[in-house]
Every structure is written in C-alpha cells, then in structure tokens.
C-alpha cells in the first residue's frame, strides 16, 4: 500500500474537519443560547426578589414612619396638655394671689374691726368659747383648742372662696 501524499491527506480530512468545526460551532451557539436564557432567568428572578425586598422595605418603612408619627403626635399632645395645665396653674395662682391681696386690703378698710369680731365669734362657735383666738399676720384670725385648729385668716378665706367657685373659676381660662 502506498502512503498518500500530504496534500491528499489534508484534502481528504477537509470534510471531516469542516464537519467538526460546524458541530463545535453549533454546540457553542447552543451553549451560548442556553447560557443567555439562564442568565435572563437568573436576572428575572433577582429582579423579582429585589422588587419583593423593596416592597417589604417600603411597607416596613411606612409602618416605622407611622409609628414614629404616632409617637410624635402623642408627645406633642402631652406637651400641649402640659403647657395648657401649666398656663392654667399660672392663671389660677395669679388669681389666688390677687384674691389674697384684695382680702388683705380689708385690714385697712373701715369695717375691718367688725369683720374681725365676726371671725372671732365664728371661731368660738366652731371650737368652743374657751378657744384661744389670735390675729393672723395677713389679717383675720386663727383659733386653737385642744387637738383642733381653725384658720379664718383673710388669705385662707379667699382660698376657700376660690375653691367653692370650682368650675366658675375654671371657666375664666377655658374656651
């Protein structure tokens, strides 16, 4: 048998080589197409998961924001209530000081001696005829009996008058 010439061998293998190249190219294209499909599927899944994560984060953020807003509202209401109560207390204290001052001015009025006598009489009615009655520094009287004490000072009487007014006094600063 004779050995074919190298050019004849190359020519004879040319169709085999061409078929191998075509098959390799077809396999590569098929592999590339599958890979592109898999990449597209992975990207779609990643986008869906990212969308779900964003939706959950948005819901959580809205819930956290609502909680924060509710907390701020509660604090603001408490602060407003505290300031309102402080203003009312200040107004009441000012009214009380004014009432005490005006009651104290009764000491300089012409009828104070008569008023003091009536207060002393009231103290003895409440504690008995042996009660020790003395002048209060702010005007009016204070009386003592064993185990008991009555404050009929002008300041105490002004305070009691305000307390008896109750809701009428509150109407001065309420809408």
Secondary structure as UniProt FT lines:
FT   HELIX           6..105
FT   HELIX           106..108
FT   TURN            110..111
FT   HELIX           112..127
FT   TURN            129..130
FT   STRAND          132..135
FT   TURN            137..138
FT   STRAND          140..145
FT   TURN            146..147
FT   STRAND          148..153
FT   HELIX           154..165
FT   HELIX           167..170
FT   TURN            171..173
//
